[in-house]
Amino acid sequence: MVRVTDPDATIDFFKLIGVEETRRIESEKGRFTLIYLAPEGQEEEVELTYNWPPEDGSAPETYDGGRNFGHLAFRVDDIYETCQRIMDAGHTMHRPPRDGHMAFVKTPDGISIELLQDGHLEPKEPWASMENIGSW
């Protein structure tokens, strides 16, 4: 489970790596929404929890330190194509796929996502020369 502050932005982010919404549960009484995501054809799901803003108008809850639980990892068909799609959508590639095998990016809430190449791709430019940016 990952807590999120902007469900739409987070869902859009996960779509970039081939993970789609599979179902959604809303609790009016509990004032939260659970959104389940999975890669097409897979049963394993990631649960996003969105806690609704307080009814009294006070500031919504924020979440710091997105790495405090570790990270999520997803296997992708073409790590170079996936990373390019993520960058084209305005996200920072914190650890580019220099080796053709592994990359890290963060969701809009700062959750680290590891991308792993399914199979093996040879290192290639511009990826092989890219530096890490920030923490991942």
NUFIRO-686884 format. One line per 3 residues: number of its first residue (from 1); their letters; for each residue x, y, z of N, C-alpha, C, O. Coordinates in Angstrom, 2 decimals. Each point is the difference from the previous one (the first is absolute). Example, Ala and Ser with C-alpha at 12.3 -4.5 7.8 and 13.67 -1.06 7.14 Angstrom:
REM NUFIRO-686884
1 = AS = 13.19 -5.69 7.80 -0.89 1.19 0.00 0.90 1.20 0.00 1.04 -0.02 0.66 | -1.39 1.07 -1.38 0.82 1.19 0.06 -0.77 1.09 0.73 0.51 1.11 0.17
REM end
This chain:
REM NUFIRO-686884
1 = MVR = 0.84 -1.17 0.00 -0.84 1.17 0.00 0.89 1.24 0.00 1.01 0.06 0.69 | -1.42 0.91 -1.48 0.70 1.28 -0.08 -1.04 1.09 0.18 -1.01 0.03 -0.70 | 1.26 0.88 1.66 -0.90 1.14 0.19 0.34 1.06 -1.03 1.18 0.26 -0.27
4 = VTD = -2.21 0.36 -0.31 0.21 1.01 -1.04 -0.81 1.25 0.30 -1.04 -0.06 0.66 | 1.53 1.20 -1.17 -0.71 1.26 0.20 -0.78 0.43 -1.23 -0.91 0.82 0.10 | 1.26 -1.35 -1.27 -0.68 0.34 -1.24 -0.21 -1.29 -0.81 0.86 -0.39 -0.78
7 = PDA = -2.01 -0.27 0.98 -0.22 -1.28 -0.67 0.14 0.06 -1.52 0.60 -0.90 -0.60 | -1.12 1.93 -0.03 0.07 0.09 -1.46 1.45 0.09 -0.50 0.37 -0.68 -0.95 | 0.43 1.51 1.60 1.41 0.13 -0.40 0.74 -1.32 0.20 0.84 -0.37 -0.82
10 = TID = -1.14 -0.33 1.90 0.68 -1.26 0.28 -0.43 -1.08 -0.98 0.84 -0.77 -0.48 | -2.13 0.69 0.17 -0.48 -0.97 -0.98 0.62 0.28 -1.36 0.43 -0.92 -0.69 | -0.38 2.19 0.29 0.63 0.37 -1.28 1.46 -0.42 -0.02 0.50 -0.47 -1.03
13 = FFK = 0.20 0.64 2.15 1.40 -0.42 0.09 0.13 -1.51 -0.22 0.82 -0.44 -0.81 | -1.62 -0.34 1.52 0.09 -1.46 -0.11 -0.35 -0.48 -1.40 0.53 -1.02 -0.45 | -1.41 1.71 -0.24 -0.33 -0.37 -1.39 1.24 0.06 -0.89 0.13 -0.77 -0.96
16 = LIG = 0.79 1.68 1.28 1.22 0.15 -0.79 0.88 -1.25 0.04 0.80 -0.23 -0.90 | -0.96 -0.59 1.95 0.78 -1.23 0.09 -0.87 -1.23 -0.23 0.40 -1.12 0.33 | -1.59 1.33 -0.89 -0.85 -1.13 -0.38 -0.84 -0.58 1.11 -0.41 -1.16 -0.08
19 = VEE = 0.13 1.94 1.12 -0.82 -0.46 1.12 -1.30 0.79 -0.02 0.01 1.23 0.00 | -1.12 -1.94 -0.03 -1.33 0.62 -0.15 -0.87 -0.23 1.24 0.21 -0.94 0.76 | -1.18 1.82 -0.58 -0.98 -0.17 1.08 -0.86 -1.23 -0.31 -0.50 -0.16 -1.11
22 = TRR = 0.33 -0.70 2.13 -0.82 -1.20 -0.15 -1.33 0.11 0.74 -1.00 -0.58 -0.43 | 0.99 1.30 1.53 -1.23 0.18 0.77 0.19 1.13 0.99 1.11 0.46 0.25 | -2.25 -0.03 0.32 0.02 1.14 0.91 -1.08 -0.20 1.05 -1.11 -0.45 -0.30
25 = IES = 1.44 0.79 1.54 -0.96 -0.08 1.11 0.00 1.36 0.68 1.06 0.51 0.38 | -2.24 0.08 -0.22 -0.11 1.28 0.70 -0.78 -0.20 1.28 -1.03 -0.67 0.02 | 1.53 1.26 1.07 -0.67 -0.07 1.29 -0.39 1.40 0.44 0.83 0.77 0.48
28 = EKG = -2.10 -0.46 -0.65 -0.51 1.30 0.43 0.17 0.16 1.51 0.41 1.06 0.48 | -0.73 -2.12 0.26 0.10 0.05 1.46 1.45 0.18 0.45 0.29 0.80 0.89 | 0.63 -1.55 -1.50 1.40 0.08 0.37 0.75 1.14 -0.67 1.13 0.31 0.38
31 = RFT = -1.76 0.31 -1.38 0.57 1.11 -0.74 1.33 -0.36 -0.66 0.99 0.70 0.13 | -1.01 -1.83 -0.85 1.18 -0.41 -0.74 -0.41 -0.74 -1.26 -1.13 -0.49 -0.12 | 2.06 0.41 -0.82 -0.17 -0.76 -1.23 1.18 -0.96 -0.13 1.15 0.39 0.18
34 = LIY = -1.45 -1.65 -0.49 1.03 -0.99 -0.30 -0.03 -0.25 -1.50 -1.05 -0.30 -0.56 | 2.20 0.42 -0.07 0.11 -0.19 -1.44 1.03 -1.11 -0.23 1.13 0.07 0.49 | -1.55 -1.10 -1.22 0.89 -1.14 -0.24 0.52 0.06 -1.43 -0.75 0.26 -0.95
37 = LAP = 2.05 -0.51 0.81 0.67 0.06 -1.29 0.77 -1.30 -0.23 0.51 -0.61 0.94 | -0.44 0.19 -2.22 0.78 -1.18 -0.36 0.40 0.07 -1.46 -0.69 0.62 -0.81 | 1.81 -1.25 0.47 0.34 -0.13 -1.42 -1.05 -0.90 -0.67 -0.54 -0.90 0.64
40 = EGQ = 0.26 1.14 -1.91 -1.00 -0.78 -0.72 0.33 -1.49 0.08 1.13 -0.41 -0.23 | -2.15 -0.39 0.56 0.14 -1.44 0.05 0.64 -0.53 1.28 0.23 -1.20 0.11 | 0.06 2.07 0.85 0.61 -0.46 1.26 -0.96 0.19 1.15 -0.79 0.95 0.01
43 = EEE = 0.86 -1.84 0.95 -0.89 0.06 1.16 0.55 0.88 1.12 -0.78 0.57 0.76 | 2.11 -0.46 -0.65 0.59 0.79 1.08 -0.37 1.45 -0.17 0.09 0.57 -1.10 | -0.53 0.04 2.21 -0.46 1.38 -0.07 0.77 0.89 0.97 0.50 -0.46 1.02
46 = VEL = -0.42 1.73 -1.38 0.46 1.06 0.89 -1.25 0.73 0.46 -0.86 0.33 -0.81 | 0.77 -0.09 2.10 -1.15 0.75 0.53 0.44 1.43 0.27 0.95 0.24 0.74 | -1.66 0.70 -1.34 0.19 1.42 0.30 -1.09 0.40 0.98 -1.17 -0.30 -0.22
49 = TYN = 1.55 0.97 1.29 -0.98 0.50 0.96 -0.02 1.52 -0.06 1.02 0.66 0.20 | -2.19 -0.12 -0.48 -0.17 1.45 -0.01 -0.93 0.37 1.15 -1.18 -0.33 -0.01 | 1.74 1.02 1.01 -0.80 0.49 1.13 -0.56 1.36 -0.38 0.75 0.93 -0.30
52 = WPP = -2.07 -0.83 0.32 -0.67 1.23 -0.43 0.37 1.16 0.92 0.32 -0.20 1.17 | -0.36 1.43 -1.71 0.27 1.17 0.85 -0.99 0.08 1.15 -1.15 -0.44 -0.13 | 1.59 0.99 1.27 -0.89 0.13 1.14 -1.25 0.82 -0.33 0.05 0.96 -0.77
55 = EDG = -1.17 -1.36 1.36 -1.26 0.71 -0.25 0.00 1.40 0.58 -0.73 0.87 -0.47 | 1.57 -0.64 1.50 0.01 1.30 0.66 0.80 1.05 -0.78 0.13 1.14 0.46 | 0.40 -1.51 -1.62 0.74 0.95 -0.82 1.46 0.14 0.37 0.72 0.78 -0.63
58 = SAP = -0.26 -1.51 1.64 1.42 0.08 0.36 0.84 -0.64 -1.09 -0.51 -0.68 -0.89 | 1.81 0.89 0.97 0.92 -0.49 -1.03 -0.04 -1.52 -0.08 -0.08 -0.68 1.02 | 0.15 0.15 -2.25 0.05 -1.46 -0.15 1.32 -0.56 0.53 1.00 0.72 0.11
61 = ETY = -1.01 -1.98 0.20 1.19 -0.69 0.49 1.07 -0.02 -1.10 -0.32 -0.14 -1.18 | 1.59 0.28 1.58 1.11 -0.10 -0.96 0.85 -1.19 0.40 -0.05 -0.47 1.14 | 0.84 -0.02 -2.09 0.84 -1.17 0.24 1.42 0.34 -0.38 0.28 0.36 -1.14
64 = DGG = 0.63 -0.47 2.10 1.41 0.27 -0.23 0.78 -1.31 -0.06 -0.44 -1.02 0.53 | 1.60 1.06 -1.17 0.90 -1.16 0.02 -0.54 -1.20 -0.73 -0.11 -1.08 0.58 | -0.24 1.24 -1.86 -0.60 -1.07 -0.78 0.79 -1.30 0.00 -0.56 -1.04 -0.34
67 = RNF = 1.84 1.07 0.70 0.79 -1.22 0.00 -0.08 -0.76 1.31 0.62 -1.06 0.13 | -1.37 1.55 0.85 0.05 -0.61 1.33 -0.51 -1.44 0.04 0.21 -0.68 1.00 | -0.86 0.20 -2.03 -0.47 -1.38 -0.02 0.80 -0.86 -0.97 -0.27 -1.19 -0.12
70 = GHL = 1.23 1.76 -0.57 0.75 -0.71 -1.03 -0.40 0.56 -1.35 -0.05 1.22 -0.19 | -0.24 -2.11 -0.77 -0.44 0.46 -1.31 -0.81 -1.10 -0.67 0.00 -1.14 0.45 | -0.68 1.51 -1.53 -0.73 -0.96 -0.82 0.85 -0.29 -1.23 0.75 0.86 -0.46
73 = AFR = -0.85 -2.07 -0.07 0.75 -0.36 -1.20 -0.95 -0.60 -1.03 -0.89 -0.77 0.33 | 1.12 1.15 -1.60 -0.81 -0.51 -1.11 0.92 -0.44 -1.13 0.96 0.70 -0.34 | -1.24 -1.86 -0.23 0.73 -0.49 -1.17 -0.67 0.59 -1.23 -1.23 -0.03 -0.12
76 = VDD = 2.03 0.55 -0.81 -0.53 0.64 -1.21 0.59 -0.67 -1.24 1.08 -0.58 0.05 | -1.81 0.67 -1.17 0.43 -0.63 -1.26 1.20 0.70 -0.63 0.87 -0.66 -0.55 | -0.82 2.00 0.63 1.09 0.77 -0.60 0.30 1.17 0.92 -0.70 1.01 -0.01
79 = IYE = 1.75 -1.14 0.81 0.30 1.01 1.01 0.32 1.35 -0.62 -0.32 1.04 0.59 | 0.95 -1.03 -1.77 0.33 1.27 -0.64 -1.27 0.73 -0.45 -0.13 1.21 0.20 | -0.78 -1.94 -0.80 -1.26 0.60 -0.47 -0.83 0.47 1.20 -0.59 1.08 -0.04
82 = TCQ = 0.54 -1.89 1.10 -0.77 0.37 1.19 0.58 1.25 0.65 -0.75 0.91 0.37 | 2.06 -0.86 -0.22 0.63 1.17 0.62 -0.19 1.25 -0.85 -0.22 1.09 0.54 | 0.29 -1.22 -1.85 -0.22 1.15 -0.87 -1.43 0.53 0.15 -0.22 1.21 0.05
85 = RIM = -0.75 -2.13 0.01 -1.41 0.39 0.16 -0.18 0.75 1.33 -0.73 0.99 0.06 | 1.38 -1.47 0.99 -0.09 0.65 1.31 0.61 1.39 -0.05 -0.58 0.96 0.52 | 1.75 -0.83 -1.13 0.66 1.31 -0.11 -0.81 0.95 -0.88 -0.10 1.19 0.31
88 = DAG = -0.46 -1.70 -1.40 -0.82 0.84 -0.88 -1.23 0.55 0.71 -0.54 1.04 -0.37 | 0.10 -1.76 1.41 -1.16 0.45 0.78 0.41 0.97 1.11 -0.84 0.44 0.78 | 2.13 -0.10 -0.72 0.45 1.03 0.94 0.57 -0.51 1.31 0.22 0.79 0.92
91 = HTM = 0.02 -2.08 -0.80 0.56 -0.56 1.23 1.52 -0.11 -0.13 0.53 -0.13 -1.10 | 0.15 0.18 2.24 1.45 -0.10 0.04 0.41 -1.46 0.16 -0.51 -0.70 0.87 | 1.43 0.26 -1.70 0.57 -1.34 0.13 1.14 0.13 1.00 1.07 0.50 -0.36
94 = HRP = -1.27 -0.95 1.60 1.00 0.19 1.05 1.21 -0.92 -0.17 1.13 0.39 0.31 | -1.36 -1.59 -0.79 1.10 -0.92 -0.32 -0.30 -0.55 -1.39 -0.79 -0.93 -0.13 | 1.40 1.50 -0.92 -0.28 -0.44 -1.36 0.44 -1.45 -0.22 0.82 -0.53 0.76
97 = PRD = -1.35 -0.11 -1.80 0.35 -1.40 -0.28 1.34 -0.13 -0.74 0.04 -0.50 -1.13 | 1.03 0.96 1.77 1.32 -0.02 -0.65 0.42 -1.40 -0.44 0.67 -0.16 -1.02 | -1.06 -0.85 1.79 0.40 -1.37 -0.28 -0.99 -0.76 -0.87 0.21 -1.17 -0.31
100 = GHM = -1.32 1.84 -0.09 -1.03 -0.68 -0.78 -0.85 -0.93 0.82 -0.79 -0.78 -0.54 | 0.94 0.85 1.86 -0.73 -0.95 0.86 -0.84 0.66 1.08 -1.11 -0.46 0.27 | 1.59 1.53 0.36 -0.66 0.55 1.18 -0.05 1.52 -0.05 0.95 0.65 -0.44
103 = AFV = -2.09 -0.10 0.90 -0.15 1.45 0.11 -0.88 0.30 1.22 -0.74 -0.87 0.46 | 0.82 2.10 0.05 -0.86 0.45 1.08 -0.61 1.34 -0.36 0.65 0.86 -0.59 | -1.92 -0.70 0.95 -0.74 1.24 -0.18 -0.89 0.14 1.22 -0.19 -0.97 0.74
106 = KTP = -0.36 2.14 -0.50 -0.90 0.20 1.14 -1.38 0.40 -0.48 -0.15 0.69 -1.01 | -0.87 -1.14 1.75 -1.38 0.39 -0.27 -0.19 1.46 0.40 0.90 0.59 0.60 | -2.06 0.00 -0.91 -0.25 1.39 0.43 0.08 0.20 1.52 0.19 1.12 0.46
109 = DGI = -0.34 -2.21 0.33 0.10 0.10 1.46 1.38 -0.40 0.51 0.18 -0.13 1.21 | 0.80 -0.06 -2.10 1.36 -0.30 0.44 0.26 -1.47 0.31 0.99 -0.31 0.66 | -1.84 -0.59 -1.12 0.21 -1.43 0.22 0.98 -0.51 -1.07 -0.22 0.22 -1.19
112 = SIE = 1.29 -0.89 1.62 0.98 -0.52 -0.94 -0.54 -1.23 -0.73 -0.53 -0.93 0.62 | 0.66 0.96 -1.93 -0.45 -1.10 -0.86 1.23 -0.52 -0.74 0.68 0.76 -0.70 | -0.39 -2.04 0.84 1.08 -0.64 -0.74 -0.58 -0.63 -1.25 -1.01 -0.71 0.06
115 = LLQ = 1.63 0.96 -1.19 -0.38 -0.61 -1.26 1.08 -1.01 -0.37 1.19 0.32 0.01 | -1.61 -1.55 -0.33 0.94 -1.07 -0.34 -0.32 -0.51 -1.40 -1.15 -0.31 -0.31 | 2.16 0.23 -0.51 -0.16 -0.51 -1.36 -0.31 -1.49 0.04 0.69 -0.77 0.66
118 = DGH = -1.74 0.36 -1.38 -0.32 -1.40 -0.16 0.94 -0.55 -1.07 -0.14 0.31 -1.18 | 1.09 -1.12 1.59 1.03 -0.46 -0.93 1.20 0.91 0.06 0.26 0.63 1.03 | 0.48 -0.55 -2.13 1.23 0.77 -0.01 0.04 0.95 -1.20 -0.27 -0.42 -1.13
121 = LEP = 0.60 1.67 1.38 0.28 0.98 -1.06 1.42 0.49 0.19 0.45 0.21 1.14 | 0.26 -0.02 -2.22 1.36 0.56 0.06 -0.08 1.47 0.41 -0.93 0.70 -0.39 | 1.91 -0.23 1.17 0.06 1.43 0.30 0.08 0.80 -1.29 0.66 -0.39 -0.96
124 = KEP = -1.36 1.55 0.96 0.06 0.87 -1.18 -0.18 1.45 0.42 -0.51 0.30 1.08 | 0.93 0.58 -1.96 -0.11 1.44 0.23 -1.40 0.47 -0.38 -0.65 -0.61 -0.86 | 0.17 1.67 1.48 0.71 0.88 0.93 0.00 -0.53 1.43 0.60 0.61 0.89
127 = WAS = -1.26 -1.73 -0.67 -0.19 -0.54 1.35 1.32 -0.35 0.69 0.16 0.30 1.18 | 0.77 -0.91 -1.90 1.24 -0.48 0.60 0.82 1.15 0.60 0.78 -0.23 0.92 | -0.94 1.45 -1.41 0.78 1.15 0.48 -0.75 0.87 1.00 0.57 0.95 0.54
130 = MEN = -1.84 -1.25 -0.30 -0.79 0.84 0.92 0.44 -0.19 1.45 0.32 -1.11 0.43 | -0.33 2.19 0.30 0.34 -0.02 1.43 -1.25 -0.19 0.84 -1.11 0.27 -0.44 | 1.31 -0.73 1.68 -1.10 -0.04 0.96 -0.39 1.42 0.36 0.82 0.91 -0.01
133 = IGS = -2.11 -0.74 0.34 -0.51 1.31 0.40 -0.73 -0.16 1.32 -0.98 -0.74 0.09 | 1.45 1.43 0.94 -0.66 -0.07 1.31 0.12 -1.37 0.62 0.94 -0.75 -0.26 | -1.91 0.42 1.09 0.00 -1.31 0.67 -1.01 -0.91 -0.68 -0.94 0.47 -0.63
136 = W = 1.15 -1.76 0.77 -0.92 -0.95 -0.57 -0.12 -1.18 0.90 -0.74 -0.93 -0.31
REM end
